[in-house]
Amino acid sequence: MNFGKLDRLVMLQQPQPDPADSFGGPGQQLVYADVAEVWAEQKPGAGSEVLQGDQLTAVQVSTWLIRYDAEVQPTWQLVYEGAVYAITGVQEIGRRTGLTLTTYRRG
């Protein structure tokens, strides 16, 4: 892994427990909290279209390379320049050298 190619500053966020609604029950909207700001290399992938709820939606797949962090989970999300990427896969590179994050962005 060439750490010199980590040229994009991204924010990693993890989901938080739903805040209670006005009736004391669990909230309906998923809330994310900032965990770490890290340097990453983006490798854009192919775009596609998927059918979600009777609506055709464009999806952009990307992979991101970051330094190894044992805490990163596929339930997290990555934010880069205001765009939110849902993390769908986390793979270790080498022996704890780095991580490959597979993400998608709806748009």
N, C-alpha and C positions, 0 to 999 in steps of 0.2 A: 504494500500500500504506500503510495507516494503522498505523504502528508502535505507537501507543497501545493497540491491540487485542491486542498480544502479551502476554497476561496469564497464561500457564501456563509454568512452568519445567520443561523436559523435558531428558532426557539422551539424547544420540546415541551409539550404540555401533557399532563395526565388528567384523566377524569376524576372529578370529586364527587362525593355522595350528593345526591339531589337535596337541595335545600327544601325545607318544609313549605308547603303552600299555606294559604291563609286558613285552611281548615285543619292544619296539623299533619296532613298526609304528605307523602313524598311528592316533590315537585315533578313537573313534566319535562322540563328542559335540562339537558345534560350540560354541566358546567365544567370547564377545563381550567386548570391552574398552571402557571408557568413553573417549570422544573429546572431547566438549564438552557443557557444560550451557548451553542456550540458551533464550531466551524465544520462545514460539510462540502462535499463535492456532489453536484447534481448531474445525473445521467438521464436525460429525458427519454421517455419511451414512446410507444405508439399511442395515439388517441383512438378512442372508440365511442360508440354510442350504446347505451343500455336503456331498456324499458323499465321505468320505475313508476309504479302507481299510474299506469295508463299514459305516461308521459315519456317522450324520448329525451334522454339527458346525455350530454357529452361528458366523457370521462377521460382525463389525461393521466396516464400512468408514468411514474418517475421512480428511479432508484436514487438513494442518497447514501453516500459513504461518510461515516463519522468515526471518530476514535472510539475505542471500546468503552462501553458503560453497561455494567451488569443489570442496571435497573430498568432499562428501556423495554417496554412491553408493546405488543401489537394493538393494545387498546388505546395507546397514546395517539397524539397528533403532532404534526410538524407545521410551523408557521414560517413562511418566507415571504418578505415584502408584502405582507397583508393577505397573502393567499394561504388557505388552510388545506393541508394534505393529510388525509386519514392514513395512518400506518396500518398496513395489512400483513406485513411480514418482517421479522427481524432475524438476520442470519449473521453468525459470527464469521469474521475473516481471520484465517490463520488460528494462532493460539492466543486469543484475546488481543489481537492487533487492532481490529476495528470491527465495525458493524455495517452491514448492508441493510438499509431500510427500504422496503418496497411500499410505495404509497400511491394513492390516487387522489385526484382533485376533480370535483364535480364543477361543471360550469356551463 
